[in-house]
């Protein structure tokens, strides 16, 4: 066991997080379903945000079998707002595979876990380490940051040489004993002390091991990702309203907001809006234009122009905005909330 590992474990015994809802608490062992779900939710998402989603998700799907037997719409409805929706679709697929191939028990074999949809090398290692105390290495964002600072690793993670170096260091420090506690400890350290900005080095248990701390260069590590200007695109969302109900359609599984329910979209030009409106219902008329707003994805900005449209067609499905339990993206939920607060047109 390295000195870093020993010091981290001593710190964890006093200061580590042990009462998060997916941790075992006073139980003799962790629930692999809970650990797996939390690891997927925590990808690209902070703990404070995940806790509420995790509790609601477990309330609706108490067991892995419940998740497997649910419909995709039910799963996406509980995921709505958490973003990166491919995570939810893969979670659902994986649950069905585990029920079918592994009798509903999360596989303990690393290669079997790695082969499941949505589970990569670090996630598989985290699940098996935290659930079964197996000696596997993790390298999530928190661990990358800690190791980059401790060892002054140059280059950004997107560069293969840098990533390979970090994996080597992660393997080097992962102990054979208490792997579950070490795994949680190094993640906790990155989340609570060795933060992206203003790291709390004065309370860090491994500052004497940290090269960047000794050199006073903490702010230089990890190396930032080379900045690229995000492109922008603009879209009109047509909110078709019929007798106080709104039209929503299920998006394709691939692409943004895959499998969620959304408004009809088109280019944000008068001609495209009019053509799309008439194709939906020749008798439809524009009621009002709502204020445009911006929604930012990882790789681009989306400027959304909501257009409320009166229609009377019976050729499409309409849903009550107050009663709908469909999973919708955040921008769609924002528009629906706006409608409920006074922008819903009166009946024709």
N, C-alpha and C positions, 0 to 999 in steps of 0.2 A: 504494500500500500504506500503510495507516495505521500510526502509530507502535506501536500495540498489536500489530498483526500482525508487524511487524519484530522487536519484542522477543520475542514468542512464538516465532518461528522460530529466533532465536539461542538461546533457552533449550532449544527442542526438540532442536537439534543436539547439545546437551551432555547433556540430562537426559530427553529424551522416551523413551517406551516403544516399542521397535522389535523386540522379540523375543517378542511374544505369538503364540500358535500360528496365528492367522489372518492375521498380517502376512507380508509377502513375505520378510523376512529378507534373505538374500543373493541371492534370485532377482531377475531384472530387473523383474518386474512382479507385482502382487498377483493372487491367485486370486479372481475375483469371487464364485464360489460360497462360498468361505471367508469373505469379507468380508460377504456377504449373510447367511449363517448366523449369524455372530457378532453382527451388528447386531440381528437378530431376538432372539437369546438375551439380549443385553445390555439389552433393553427391560425395565425393572423389576427387573433382576438385576445384582448386582455382578460385576466381572471375576473375582475370586477364586473365586466359585461357578461361573461360566460355563466356566472353563478345562477342568475335568474333564468336564463335559457335552459341550463342543465336541469334545474329543479322542475321547471314546467315540462320539459321533455320526459323526464323520468315519471312525472305524475301521469302523463298520457300513455307512456310505454314503459311500465314498471319492469318488464323483463325483456331480454333479448328476443324471445319468441314473440312477445307482443309487438315489438318493432318489426320483426320479419313478416308478421301477419297483417300489418297495417297497409293501407294503400299509399302510393307515392304522394298523393294530394294531402293525406293526413300528416305525413312526415314533413312535407314542405311547409305546411301551415304552421307547425310548431317551430320550424327553423326560420320562418320569414322574419327578416330584419337582421339576421346574423351575418348575411352576406356569404360570398363564395359558395354558391348553392350546389356546386358539384360535390362538395363535402357531404351534404345531406343525401344526395342520390346514391353516392358510393356507400354511405353508411347503411342505407336501406338494402342495397344489393348485397353487401357483406353480411348483414344479419340473415338474409335468406340463404346465402351460401353456408353459413355456420350451422343453421338449423338443418339444412339438407345434408351436408357432408360431415359435420362434426357433432351431430346430436345436440345442437344448441349450446355447445360449450366452446368458448374461445380457444383456438388451438395454442398449445404451449410450444410448438416447434417454430423456430424463427423463420425458416423458409416458407412454411405454410402460412404464417401470419403475414409475411412480406408479399405473398402472392394475392392477398385479398385486395379488392378494389379500394383505392384511397389510402392505402397504408404503405408508406415508404420506409426506408432503412431506419431513420431516427425514430419514427412513430412506432414501428414494430419493436425496436429496442426498449423504448419507454414503457410500452404496454407490458412486455414480458418482465422487465426489471421491476416495475412498480406492482404488478399483480402477483408475480411468482418468485420474485427475488432472484431471477436468473441474471447471469453476468452478461449483459449486453450494453453497448455504448449508445448514448444519445448525442445528438448535435442539433438542438433546436436553436432559435434565435438568441435566447438567453445564454446558452452554453457557448455559442460562438463568440458572443461579446466578452464573456468572462475569460475564455482562453486566449482570445486575441489580445486582450489587455495584459494578462499575466505573462504571456510569452512574446509580446510585441510582434504579433504576426502581421506582416505587411500584405497589402493587396486586399481586394474585396472578395467576398464569398463567391461572387459570380465567376471568379477566375478559378479554373480547375486546380491549379497548383496551390492556391490559398486554401481551397476547400479540402484538398487531400492532406495538407499540413494540419489543419484543424481536426480532421478525423484521426490522424496519428496521435495527436496530443490528447484527444478525448479517450482513445483506447488506452493510452499510457496511464491516465489518471483513474480510470474506472476500476474500482477494487473488486477482488473476488468475493469478499464478505461484505454484508450490508449494502449490496448494490442498490437495493430499493431505496434505502435512506440516502445514499450518496446521490442517486439520480434526482431525488426530490430536493436535496440540499443545494446542488449546483443550479438547478432551475430557480429555486427560491432566492439564491444569492443574486442571480441576474435580475430577477423581478423586483427585489426589494432594496438592494444596496448597490450592486454594480449596474445601475440603470443607464439608459442610453445617454441622458444628459444629467449633469450634476451627480456623479456617483458618490456615495457616502463612504469614502475610503477610511474615514476615521473609525468606523465601526466594522470594517471588513475583516473577517477572520483570517484572510489569506493575503493581506497587504504586504507582509514580509516576503511573500513569494512573487509578488507582482512587479515585473520589470518596469512597466509604464508608470506605476506609482512611485517607484524609486527614482525614475527619471523625470517625474512631473509631466508626463506626456499622455495622461489618461484621455484627454479630449481628442487625441489624434487616433485613438483606436476604439473600435475597429475602423478600418479605412472606409470612408463613405463610398457609396455606389456612384459611379460617374453619372452626373445629372443629364437627363434628356428632357427637353421640353415636351410636356404632354400635349398631344393633339386634341382638338375639340371637334365634336360633331353636334348637330342640332336635329331634333326630331319633334314632330307634333304628335301629341297623344289625343286621340279623339274620344271624348267621354260621351258615348251615346246613352241618352237617358230616355226611358219610356215609362211613364206613370210612376215616377219616383224610384225606378230601378235602373241599374247601370249594366251595360254590357261588358263582360270580361271574357277573355279567351285564354286557353291554356297554351303557353309558349312551348316550342319544341324543346326536347331534352338537352340539346346541345346549344351552345351560345350563351349569352348573358341571360341571367334570370331563368335558366333552363328549368322547365317543368312548373314554373309559377304562372299565376293568372295575371293578365295585364290588359290595358286598353289597346285598341287598334292604333297602330303607328303609321306614319308616313313622313315624307319630306316636309319640312316646315316652309312650304311655299303656298300661296293662295291657290295655284292651279292643282297641286298635288292634294291639298286638303279637300278641295271641291270634288276632285275625281274620286277620292277615297270615300267621301261622304255619300256621293250619289251611288257608288257601287254597293254600299251597305244598305242604303234605303233611298230610292229616288225622291221621296217626299221629305227627307230630312232637311232641317234648317239649323244653321248655327245660332245658338242662344247667346253665348258670350265667350270671350277670350279671357282666360285667367292669366295671371302674371307668370312669365317664364321663370324657371329656376334651374340651378346647376346641380347635377349629381356627379360625383367624381369616382371613377373606377381606378384600379391600379395603373392602368396604362393610358387612360384618356378621360377627358371631361365630356359629359353629356348634358347639353342644354335642352331642357324639356319645355315645350310650349303646350299647355293643356287647352283644349278647345271643347267647350260643352255644347253638345248637339241634341236638339229635340228630334225624336223620331217615334214612329208608331208601328214599325215593322214587327211581325210575329215570326220572322224567319231566323231569328237569332235568340240566344239565351240571355236573359237578364236576371240580375240578382239584387236583392235588397242590400244596400251597403251596411245597414245596421246588423243584419242577421248572417251575412256571409262569413263562413269559416274557411274560405279558400286562402291558400298561401299567396300573398302578393308581395312584390318588391317594395322597398321603402318609398320610392317616389310615387308609386301608385297609392300606397297607404296614405301618403301626404295629401294627394289630390282628393281621395275619398273623404278624409277628415275635413278638408276645406269645403267640400260639398255639404257635408253634414252640418257645418257651422254657418250655413246660410246661402251657399251658392248653388244649391240644387234648384233647377227651374221648376215652376209649377206644372201641373198636368196640362196636357194639350186639350 
